[in-house]
Amino acid sequence: MQLSTNNKGFAPTTMGEAMQFSEMLSNSSMVPKAYQGKPQDILVCVQWGYEMGLAPMQALQNIAVINGKPSVYGDTLMALVQSSPVCQDIQEFMEGEGTPNPVAVCIATRKGRTPVTVKFGVEDAKRAGLWGKQGPWSAYPKRMMQMRARGFALRDAFPDVLKGMITAEEAQDYPDEAKPVSTAKPANPLDLVAPKKIEIPEQTTNPMLIEEAFHQDAEAEQMAKEDEVATVATDGAFHVYIPGKEDPHASYETLEAWQDAYEDLAEKTARAGKVKPRDRMTILKDLKLANEAALKAIDTVKRARHTAAHLQRLKALGAAT
């Protein structure tokens, strides 16, 4: 096989060379694991890269199929646009830092065109069900908002340059198309309204099931404790309580602000390195119990996310799940 050499490295020049090239790369441990042993995927990836101006190895490192969608990482998306002759300017910045709703802004200007401005803030992330989601959205929320604003702006301003590609950061938040959606209905229509005990499979990790079962099993106990952990005051405020203290640690006007503060406190508790992991687990459980009244006021979907985050922290500290 003969490969052409240019300033972008080796590149196949015929289909036969491309197939042989892909076969060789698929057997290498130097390519990403997603492409190892998959010469067909490598061939498609290299072709995608060729159409977008990426050398073969650049394509393999920066193009990924996530949840059934081909995508490139946000920094690569920026590089492709900036290297295009039709790009005039790209500006990125944050608005409202230090407020409850910081907003990421991206202004993409194409030569001879009106600038495209896209904003993506905390409220947008909440509406999309992304705020507080485990993973990058919890660890790097500002970065993820920046990537979402960038992806929308660059795709609107430079669709011909990006060939329909989206950012990998955005693709990760799409549902997996490979997973079938259940359409099963209860055999008896009365099952829709008849209360029944939720059975949790021994190995379940579904936070919705765990949350619902937890509240059914603990309902009697919580009724006896509600006077002690009255989190919602008569003035309508929402209080964050610390275990063992009667006075609230902090108060907030909205449930959204309360949720952010509660999760922040729980995360700091889980990462308190000077406290033994077993003790941190106990504190986390007591913290959840002390704030149960406010947690019960949150809608089921958001409450399930809090439960999932709680279980993830306990697991990280060594709890058996």
N, C-alpha and C positions, 0 to 999 in steps of 0.2 A: 504494500500500500504506500502511495506517495501522498503526502499532505503539503498543501501550500503553506508558506510562512510569510506572515506580515507583522505589522506592529502590534497585532492582537494575539500573536502566538500561532500555533498550528490550527489549521482548519481544513476539513474535507472539501473536495471540489466536485465530487460526483456522488450519486446516490450509493454506489457500491462502497466507496470510501467512507461515506457517512455511516453506513450500516456496520462496516468493520470497525470504524472508530468508536461507535456506540457500544459494540460488543466488548472491545478492549476496556473501555471506561467502566462498564458495568461490573467487571471483575476486579476493579481496583478498590481498595479501602480508602482512597483519597477523595472519592466523591461522596456526597451526602448519603446517609443510609437509605433515604427514600428512593434513591436511584440505583443502589447496588443490586446487581442481578436482574436489572430491568432495562435491557438495551432499547426496547421500543419506547419506553418513557424518556430515555436519554435522547433518542433521535428527535422526538417531538419537542422536548425542551430546547435542544440546540436550534431547531428550526424556529421556535418562538423567539429565541435570543437573536438569531440572524435577522429576523424581520424587525426587531426593535433596536438593532445596533449593538448587541452584546456578543462578545467572543464566547466560544463554546464553554470554557471553564467559568466565565462570569455568569453565563446563563444557568449552569448547574448549581452555582452557589447562591443565586438570587431569585430563581424562579421556583415556586413551590405550588403543588396542587393541594389545596386545603379545603376540606368539606366539598370536594368535587369541583372546585373553582380554581383555575390557574391564576396565580397572583405573584406579585413581586414585593419585596420589602420596601417600606416607605422611603428609606434613604436611596434605594435604587431608583424608585419612581422619580424622585427629585433629580437624581443624576441624569436620567434619560431626558427629562424635560430641559434641564439647564444646558445640556450638550446640543440641543436642537437649535438650528438657526432661526426658528420662528419665535423662540422665547426671548422676551425683552426683560422681564423682571419677575421675581417671586419674593414676597414679603410674608414673614410669619411672626406673630407676637401674641401675647396673652392680654386680654382685657379683664378688668375687675379682679385682679389678684388680691387676696386678702378678704374677699367677700364670699358669701355662701354660693355664688354662682359665677366663678371664673369662666371665661370664654376663650377658646383658642380661635385665632383668626388667620386665614391664609388668603392673600391677594395675589392672584396669578394674572400677569399681563402678557398678552401675546402681541407681537408687533402689528400695529395697524388696527388693533381691536380694543374694545372697552374692557377694562380690567374685570376679572371675575372674582368676587369676594364671597367667601364662605366662612360662616361662624359655627362652632360646635362647642357648647358649654355643658355644664353639669346638668341643667334641666333637660337638655337634649339626650344626654347619656341616660338619665333616669327614665325618660319616656321610652327609650329603646331597650330598657332592661339591662343596661350595661354597668351602671354605677354600683360599685360594691361587689361586682362579679369577681369570683375568685380567679387569681392569675394576674396578668399585667394590669388589669383595670383596678385591682386593689393595690398593687405594688407601685405602679407608675401612672396614676390617673391623668396627670397633665400631659405626659408624653402620648398617651393613647388618644386624648382629645385632639392633640396636635396632629397625629397621624390621620384621624378621621376628617378633620377640616382640610388637611393637605390632599388626601385622596379625592375628596369631592371636588375641590377647586381645580386640581390638575386634570382630572378626567373631563371636567366641563370645558376647560380652556384648551386642552391639547389632546383631544380624542384620537386624532390621526397619529400622534407620536406614540401614544400608549397602547394602541391597538386593542382597546377594550379591557386592558389589564386593570385589576384592582389591587389595593395594598394587601399584603398578607395579614397585617394587623386587623383589617376589616373582615377578611375572609374567615379568620378564626372565630368571629362572632356570629357567623351564619350557621344555621342548623345543618347537621350532616345529612345530605340528600340520600346517602346509602342506607340510612336507618328507616325502616318502614313506619308509617304513622298508623297507629292502631285505630280502627273504626268500630271496634266491638261495642255492642250495646247490651245493657242488662236484659236478661230473658224476661223478667217480670217488671212492668212499668212501675210497680210500687217500690221497687228497689231504689228508684230515684229519690224517694222521699223518706223511706223507712230507715231510721237510724240503725247502724250495725257496728259492731266492734271491728276495728281495723286490725287485721293480722299482719305483722311484719315478718317477712321471710328472714331467716336467721342471718343471711349474708347481705341483706338489703343495704344500699347506700343512697336510696331515694330520699332526699330531705323532706319532700312533701308527705310521704308515708310516715316518716319518723316524727315529723311535727304533729300530724293529726293524731297519731297513736299516743304520743307523749301527753297531749292535752286531754285525751279521753281518760288515760290511766291516772293522770295527776289532777283531774278536775276537782275531786272531793278535797284533796289536800290543799289546792290553791284557794278554794273558797274560804278555808279556815285561815289562810295567810293573807288574804287580800287587804284586811285592815292594817296589817303590819307593813305591807309593801305598796301602799296607795301611791302610785306614781303620778297619776293625773290629778292635779290639784283642782279645787273648786273654781279657781280663776282661769282654768283652761290651759295652764302651762303644763309642759311635760318635763318631769324631773328624772335625772340620772342618779341612782342610788349606789352607794358603795356598801358591800356587806358589812354588817355590824354597826352601821351608823344610821341614826334616825333622820338626821337632817340631810337634805339632798346635796349631792356633790355639785350639780349644776342644773339649770332650768332653761327650757327652750320653748318658743312660741309655737313651733310646728313639729309634727312627727318626723318630717324629713330631716330637720336639723337635729332632732333627738337621735335619730338612727345613726347619723354620721358620728355624733359625739360618743354614742354607746359603742359602735364598732371600733372607734379610735381607742377608747379606754380598754376594750377587750384585747385589742392587738398589742397595746403597750403592756398589759398584764401578761400576755402569752410570751412576750419577749423580755420580760424582766429577768435578766441573766443572773442576778444575785440571789434569786429565790429558786429553790429546788423545783424541778419539773413537776414532781408529785404535788407539791404545795400550790404551784401555779394552776394545776388542773382543778384542785379544790376551789381555789379562788374564782376561777372562771365559771364553775358550776354555781357557786354562791352568787356571783354577779348576775348570772342569767336569772336565777330565782328571785333576787332582790328587785329586778326590773321586769318581772313577768307581766305586771299589769299593763305597762306600756307596750310590751311585745304583743300582748293579746289584742291591743287596739289596732295593730298594723294588719293590712290585708294579707290574705293567706299566702300569696305568691312572694311578697317581700319578706314575710315572716319565715318562709321556708329558706330564703337566702341567708337570713341571720342564723338559722339552725345549721345550714350547711357550713357556714363560716365557723360556727362554734365547734362542730364536730371535727372540722379540719384542724383547728387549733389543738384540740384534745389529742387528735391522732399524731400531730407533730411533736407533742410532748410525751408520747409513748402510750397513750390509752389504747386498749384493745377495741377494735371496731368490727 
